[in-house]
Amino acid sequence: MTIIWHLLFFAAVVFGYLLQALVWLVIANAVVSWLIAFDIINMRNRTAYGIVRGLDRVVSPFLRPFRRFIPPLGGMDITPLILIVLIAAAQQTLLSPLIGWLHAMSEGLQS
């Protein structure tokens, strides 16, 4: 039974790292979109185009539900900020207590 608690603890920790990686990808996507808008990144460059498209393909499915309901405000898309706030809230209110509880359960079963 103790192996199950350790696997659940490991899965929760990995999920936390994946959420944090998603936050960084959302931030990178927002910065890249600004660099494209100000014509600092040339989208005719094949390498830049590939990186931007890959980043957009990873981040867009997470932003799409928010973009349906929240229009750009004055030309600014605030959905990345909303997604980051929701991820941070989920990490603090759900994931941190779950990891603590799973850690306590796995340690409690060992002694």
URPE-V542123 format. One record per residue. N is the residue number from 1. RES is the residue in one small letter. SS is DSSP state (2 for helix, 1 for strand, 0 for the rest). Layout:
N:RES:SS  N:RES:SS
This chain:
1:m:0  2:t:2  3:i:2  4:i:2  5:w:2  6:h:2  7:l:2  8:l:2  9:f:2  10:f:2  11:a:2  12:a:2  13:v:2  14:v:2  15:f:2  16:g:2  17:y:2  18:l:2  19:l:2  20:q:2  21:a:2  22:l:2  23:v:2  24:w:2  25:l:2  26:v:2  27:i:2  28:a:2  29:n:2  30:a:2  31:v:2  32:v:2  33:s:2  34:w:2  35:l:2  36:i:2  37:a:2  38:f:0  39:d:0  40:i:0  41:i:0  42:n:0  43:m:0  44:r:0  45:n:0  46:r:2  47:t:2  48:a:2  49:y:2  50:g:2  51:i:2  52:v:2  53:r:2  54:g:2  55:l:2  56:d:2  57:r:2  58:v:2  59:v:2  60:s:2  61:p:2  62:f:2  63:l:2  64:r:2  65:p:2  66:f:2  67:r:2  68:r:2  69:f:2  70:i:0  71:p:0  72:p:0  73:l:1  74:g:0  75:g:0  76:m:1  77:d:0  78:i:0  79:t:2  80:p:2  81:l:2  82:i:2  83:l:2  84:i:2  85:v:2  86:l:2  87:i:2  88:a:2  89:a:2  90:a:2  91:q:2  92:q:2  93:t:2  94:l:2  95:l:2  96:s:2  97:p:2  98:l:2  99:i:2  100:g:2  101:w:2  102:l:2  103:h:2  104:a:2  105:m:2  106:s:2  107:e:2  108:g:2  109:l:2  110:q:2  111:s:0
